[in-house]
Amino acid sequence: MSASPAAVHELLKALVAFDTTSAKSNLKLIEYVRTSLESHGVTSTLIPSEDGAKASLFATIGPADGKSGIGLSGHSDCVPVEGQTWASDPFTLTARDGKLYGRGACDIKGFLACVLASVPLFMSRQLKEPLHIIVSYDEEVGCTGVRPLIARLGSDLPRPRAIIVGEPTMMGVIEAHKRIDAYRTTVTGREAHSSLPQLGVNAISFAAELIEEIDRIGATLSTEMNDRFDPPSSTVQVGAIEGGTAPNIVPKTCKFHWQVRGLPEADPDLVPKQVKAFAEERLLPRMRRVAPAASIETLHQGSVPAFLAKPGSEAVALAMALTGANSTSTVSYGTEAGLFEEAGCPTVNCGPGDIAQAHAADEFVTTAQLDACMTFLAKLADRLSE
């Protein structure tokens, strides 16, 4: 009853064809997943977003007798392709030399395709406890979509005893990752004619000073190390900036977005406090001597909690048994695992593909990785039916 590689390929082809960039709706993909499950007699519960433009899905295979079961979780959204140069259409799965190219093929529609391809196998077994399939939205913009679903676990949705998040780990067992905090800083100065710059406050120039300080702060973070991570310290970087109106106007405003990726044991307030202190002590006094209303405001735009599996984690032990691994690893990217773990569900990250391919042009997952994931899921079916 195990699915053929061709079946996995066809499912991945269908999933990649849905442009589920986070800024867009995922409803067509969710409807495809629900219809696919229904064709095998599996019903689903949808958890829509507040505006109804998106939804998460929760489905169960096996006995509904109160046993908690195992959850397989993956997100439906992907990152944009704008500004990238692809050798083929990002939303048409393309096979070349044992690699399947397409946006989301690695992160993480390859895992979802394997899960859907394994449904007939799970349905054919007399499962002793249930298998739960979880498909979320907006993971790429702060893991926001899965949160309403998690809030319902243990109430009108079953609470799995262990959850496997299928982020690309090359089927390695990941028991920890860093925390992510996102910020937006707005520097407001005063406009003036560029021939009389002394009458204005150049927001871009002051923003540049603050960004240089953020870089200096980032350099000091390397003094606190955890060799289990790569890189082994917390990191901070500015990722986007906008400001000014025209070359002949002293710019009044400049905004920039930045992130801190902190070690699980790091103080999440350390960097923003240092940034605020530099702005208030070194920049604002100079700005306000010319423009008393000048300001520097930093907003916390959200966080993804660090993931750190508890000692003796049932989820980690399960993934190690299914993969045959004798050790675990950590990653520096964020996932939904920390949210599940915080909600009392032992969680592990384990899925097909290499994170180095995620978000890049010509993103791909290898057929060998998909085969390894299918073997992993077949072993899970054996274990749940023992």
C-alpha positions in Angstrom: 0.0 0.0 0.0 3.0 2.3 0.1 2.8 5.1 -2.5 5.0 5.1 -5.6 7.5 7.9 -6.3 5.3 8.9 -9.2 2.4 9.5 -6.8 4.5 11.7 -4.6 5.7 13.6 -7.6 2.1 14.2 -8.8 1.0 15.4 -5.4 4.0 17.8 -5.1 3.3 19.0 -8.7 -0.2 19.9 -7.7 0.8 21.6 -4.4 3.6 23.7 -6.0 1.1 24.9 -8.7 -0.8 26.8 -6.0 0.8 30.2 -5.5 0.5 30.3 -1.7 2.9 33.2 -1.2 2.1 34.4 2.3 0.5 37.6 1.1 -2.0 35.6 -0.9 -4.9 33.2 0.0 -4.2 29.5 0.6 -7.8 28.4 0.3 -7.4 26.7 -3.1 -4.6 24.6 -1.7 -6.5 23.8 1.4 -9.5 22.8 -0.6 -7.3 20.5 -2.7 -5.9 18.9 0.4 -9.4 18.4 1.9 -10.7 16.9 -1.3 -7.7 14.6 -1.5 -8.3 13.4 2.1 -12.1 13.0 1.4 -11.3 10.7 -1.5 -9.8 8.3 1.0 -12.7 8.8 3.5 -10.9 11.2 5.8 -12.8 14.3 7.0 -11.2 17.6 7.9 -11.8 20.5 10.2 -11.0 24.0 8.8 -9.8 26.8 11.1 -10.3 30.0 9.1 -8.4 33.3 9.6 -10.4 36.2 11.0 -11.0 37.7 7.5 -11.8 34.3 6.0 -9.1 34.6 3.3 -7.0 31.7 4.7 -7.5 28.6 6.7 -5.6 25.8 8.5 -6.7 22.2 8.3 -6.8 19.4 10.9 -7.7 15.8 10.0 -7.5 12.5 11.8 -7.0 9.0 10.6 -7.6 6.1 13.0 -9.5 5.5 16.2 -11.5 8.4 17.8 -11.6 6.8 21.2 -9.8 9.4 23.2 -6.2 8.4 22.5 -4.0 11.3 21.7 -2.1 10.1 18.7 0.7 11.6 16.6 0.6 14.8 14.7 2.3 15.6 11.3 2.4 19.3 10.8 3.4 21.5 7.8 2.7 25.0 6.6 1.0 25.8 3.2 2.5 29.2 2.6 5.8 30.0 0.8 8.0 33.0 0.3 7.8 35.4 -2.8 9.7 34.8 -6.0 9.9 38.5 -7.0 13.4 39.6 -7.7 14.7 36.1 -8.2 15.9 34.6 -11.5 14.6 31.1 -12.0 15.7 28.6 -14.7 12.1 27.4 -14.9 8.6 28.6 -13.8 8.6 28.6 -10.0 5.0 27.3 -9.8 5.5 24.4 -12.3 7.3 21.5 -10.7 10.3 20.7 -12.9 12.5 17.6 -12.7 16.2 17.7 -13.5 18.9 15.3 -12.4 17.0 13.8 -9.4 15.9 17.2 -8.2 12.3 18.6 -8.2 12.4 22.4 -8.7 9.6 24.7 -7.6 8.7 27.3 -5.0 7.9 25.5 -1.8 9.2 22.2 -3.1 11.7 22.1 -0.2 9.9 24.4 2.3 7.7 22.4 2.9 5.4 21.1 0.3 7.6 18.1 -0.3 6.7 17.0 3.2 3.0 17.7 2.7 3.1 15.6 -0.5 4.7 12.7 1.3 2.0 12.9 4.0 -0.8 13.0 1.5 0.7 10.1 -0.5 0.9 8.0 2.7 -2.8 8.4 3.6 -3.8 5.2 1.8 -1.2 3.3 3.8 -2.4 4.7 7.1 -6.0 4.0 6.1 -5.1 0.3 5.3 -3.7 -0.3 8.8 -5.6 -1.1 12.0 -4.1 1.9 13.8 -4.0 1.5 17.6 -3.9 5.3 18.0 -4.8 8.1 15.6 -2.6 10.0 13.2 -3.4 13.7 12.9 -2.6 15.8 9.8 -2.1 19.6 10.4 -1.7 22.1 7.6 -1.3 25.7 8.6 -0.9 29.1 7.0 1.4 32.2 7.4 4.4 30.3 8.9 6.7 32.4 6.8 5.5 35.7 8.4 5.7 34.8 12.0 3.9 31.5 12.5 0.7 33.3 12.9 -1.7 30.9 11.2 -1.1 27.9 13.4 -1.8 29.8 16.7 -5.6 29.7 16.5 -5.4 26.0 15.7 -3.1 25.3 18.7 -5.5 27.2 20.9 -8.1 24.5 20.1 -6.0 21.5 20.9 -7.4 19.7 23.8 -10.8 21.3 23.5 -12.6 20.6 20.2 -9.5 19.2 18.5 -7.4 16.3 19.9 -4.1 17.1 21.5 -1.4 14.9 20.0 1.0 13.2 22.4 3.8 14.1 20.0 4.1 16.3 16.9 6.5 16.0 14.0 7.0 19.3 12.2 8.2 18.5 8.6 10.6 21.4 8.1 13.6 20.6 5.8 16.2 18.9 8.0 17.6 16.3 5.6 15.5 13.9 7.7 17.8 14.7 10.7 16.3 15.0 14.1 16.2 18.6 15.3 15.4 19.2 19.0 16.1 23.0 19.3 16.1 26.2 17.3 16.6 29.9 17.9 14.0 32.5 18.8 13.0 35.2 16.3 12.0 38.7 17.2 11.0 41.2 14.4 11.2 45.0 14.8 10.4 48.1 12.7 12.1 51.4 13.6 10.9 54.7 12.3 13.2 57.7 12.4 11.4 61.0 12.0 13.3 64.2 11.4 12.5 67.4 9.5 12.3 68.2 5.8 14.2 71.1 4.2 15.6 72.2 0.9 18.8 70.2 0.2 20.7 73.4 -0.3 20.0 74.3 3.3 20.6 71.0 5.1 21.3 72.7 8.4 17.6 73.6 8.6 16.5 70.0 8.5 17.1 66.7 10.3 18.2 64.0 7.8 16.2 60.9 8.9 18.2 58.6 6.6 21.5 59.8 8.1 20.4 59.2 11.6 18.9 55.9 10.7 22.3 54.9 9.2 24.0 55.7 12.5 21.5 53.6 14.3 21.9 50.7 11.9 25.7 50.9 12.4 25.1 50.6 16.1 22.8 47.6 15.5 25.7 46.0 13.6 28.1 46.8 16.5 25.6 45.2 19.0 25.5 42.1 16.7 29.2 41.8 16.9 29.2 41.8 20.7 26.6 39.0 20.7 29.3 36.6 19.4 30.8 36.7 22.9 28.0 34.5 24.2 28.3 31.1 22.5 26.5 27.9 22.2 28.4 25.5 19.9 25.4 23.4 19.2 24.1 26.2 16.8 25.4 27.5 13.5 26.2 30.3 13.9 26.9 29.6 17.6 25.6 32.9 18.9 22.5 35.1 18.7 22.5 37.3 15.6 20.9 40.6 14.6 20.5 42.1 11.1 18.6 44.8 9.2 16.7 43.3 6.3 14.8 46.2 4.6 14.9 50.0 4.6 13.0 52.8 3.0 13.1 56.6 3.3 13.2 60.0 1.7 11.1 61.7 -1.0 13.6 63.1 -3.6 17.3 63.8 -3.9 16.8 67.6 -3.4 14.8 67.2 -0.1 16.3 66.5 3.3 14.4 63.3 4.2 11.9 63.6 7.0 11.4 59.8 7.5 13.3 56.6 7.3 12.0 53.2 8.3 13.9 50.0 8.6 13.0 46.4 9.6 15.3 44.2 11.6 15.4 40.9 13.3 17.1 39.3 16.3 17.6 35.5 16.2 18.4 34.6 19.8 19.8 31.5 21.4 17.1 29.7 23.5 18.9 30.8 26.7 19.5 34.4 25.6 17.6 37.5 27.0 15.2 38.6 24.3 15.1 42.1 25.6 18.8 42.7 25.5 19.2 44.0 22.0 16.1 46.3 21.8 17.1 47.9 25.2 20.6 48.6 23.8 19.1 50.1 20.6 16.7 52.2 22.5 19.5 53.5 24.8 21.7 54.5 21.9 18.8 56.3 20.2 17.9 58.2 23.3 21.4 59.1 24.5 23.3 59.6 21.3 20.9 60.5 18.5 17.7 62.2 19.8 19.5 65.1 21.6 21.2 66.1 18.4 18.1 65.7 16.3 15.9 67.7 18.7 18.3 70.6 18.9 17.1 71.4 15.3 13.6 69.8 15.3 12.1 69.4 18.8 9.4 67.0 17.4 12.0 64.6 16.0 11.6 61.0 17.1 12.8 57.4 16.9 10.2 54.8 17.5 10.8 51.0 17.5 7.8 48.6 17.3 8.0 44.9 18.2 6.2 43.3 15.3 6.1 39.8 16.6 8.1 36.8 17.7 8.5 33.1 17.1 9.5 31.4 20.3 12.6 29.4 20.6 12.2 25.6 20.4 13.9 23.5 23.0 12.6 19.9 23.5 12.4 18.8 27.0 14.8 16.1 28.3 13.3 12.7 27.5 11.0 14.2 24.8 8.6 11.6 23.5 8.6 13.3 20.1 12.4 13.3 19.8 12.6 9.7 20.9 10.0 8.7 18.2 11.9 10.6 15.4 15.1 9.0 16.4 13.6 5.5 16.4 12.0 6.1 13.0 15.1 7.5 11.4 17.6 5.3 13.1 19.5 8.4 14.3 21.8 8.1 17.3 22.1 11.8 17.9 20.1 15.1 17.5 20.9 18.5 16.1 19.8 22.1 16.3 19.0 24.8 13.7 19.1 28.6 13.6 15.9 29.1 11.6 12.5 29.4 13.2 9.6 26.9 12.9 6.2 26.3 14.5 7.8 23.7 16.8 8.3 26.2 19.7 4.6 27.1 19.7 3.5 23.4 19.9 6.1 22.8 22.6 4.8 25.8 24.6 1.3 24.4 24.3 2.3 21.2 26.0 2.8 19.0 22.9 6.2 17.4 22.8 7.6 18.3 19.3 10.4 17.5 17.0 11.5 18.9 13.6 12.2 16.2 11.0 11.5 16.5 7.2 12.9 16.2 3.7 15.1 18.7 2.0 18.0 21.0 2.7 17.3 24.4 4.3 20.0 25.8 2.1 17.6 25.5 -0.8 14.6 27.1 0.9 13.7 30.6 -0.1 16.3 30.6 -2.9 15.8 30.9 -6.6 15.6 27.4 -8.2 14.4 25.9 -4.8 14.4 22.1 -5.0 14.0 18.9 -3.1 15.7 15.7 -4.2 13.8 12.6 -5.0 16.1 10.7 -2.6 14.9 13.0 0.3 11.3 12.3 -0.6 12.0 8.6 -0.7 13.5 8.8 2.8 10.5 10.7 4.1 8.2 8.0 2.7 10.2 5.3 4.4 10.0 7.3 7.7 6.2 7.6 7.4 5.9 3.9 6.5 7.7 3.1 9.8 5.4 5.4 11.6 2.4 3.5 10.2 4.0 0.2 11.5 4.5 1.7 14.9 1.0 3.1 15.2 -0.5 -0.3 14.2 1.7 -2.5 16.5 
